Amino acid sequence: MSLQDDLSAVRHRLDDLVRAVERLERSVATTGPAHTPGPPRTVGPDTRPDGPALVPVPDTPYDSSLWTDSDDEGLGVRNRRAP
């Protein structure tokens, strides 16, 4: 695309955004005070507003027996040269 095409596309997207915001403002204005949002939800140290609680991961090292007979992904098989 040329610079002119890019600028034209940006203007078009910006116009779309302005129209969408205007529609949203009109929608909010027509709902009235009965539909005002309540107080914000409280968010604690182990909760997230967009999903389940976070799971803590301990800082202690993993048991090395978990990694026996495992290959290093992307690096090839241990004790052999990569192709």
VEXKE-930138 format. One record per residue (C-alpha): residue in one letter; x, y, z. Coordinates in pm, whole numbers, plus 50000, padded with zeros to 5 digits. Layout:
! residues N
aXYZ;...
//
This chain:
! residues 83
m500005000050000;s501085035149938;l501235061850204;q498065077850066;d496205044550089;d497395039850447;l496295074850547;s492945069950381;a492425037050567;v493355053550898;r490895082050835;h488175056850755;r488855037151075;l488935069051280;d485585079851136;d484175045551225;l485495049451579;v483965084251617;r480585071051499;a480765041451740;v481595064252035;e478715087251943;r476315057551934;l477625045952271;e477175080652422;r473585082052293;s472915047352432;v474255056452775;a472305089052776;t469005071052704;t469385044852977;g469045071053249;p470175070753612;a468375037853690;h471065018953501;t474125035353646;p476885010853729;g477415000954090;p480585004354288;p483654987854139;r484354952354243;t487024948754503;v490064930154386;g492134911854644;p495684899354612;d494594865254482;t491644874954260;r491484889853916;p488564909353767;d488834890053440;g489124854353559;p489794829253832;a492114834154124;l495824832354058;v497674801054163;p500854807454361;v503984790154231;p506504780954501;d510104792854476;t511474759154584;p513264739654309;y511454711254137;d512434675354208;s515134666553952;s513604631953904;l510814649053710;w513274656753432;t515024623153391;d514734608353042;s513454641052903;d514724658352591;d515454695252574;e512754708052343;g514184725952047;l517744716052134;g517654679652034;v518354648152228;r520854649552513;n524414637852441;r523804639252066;r524494665951811;a521664685351660;p521074679151289;
//
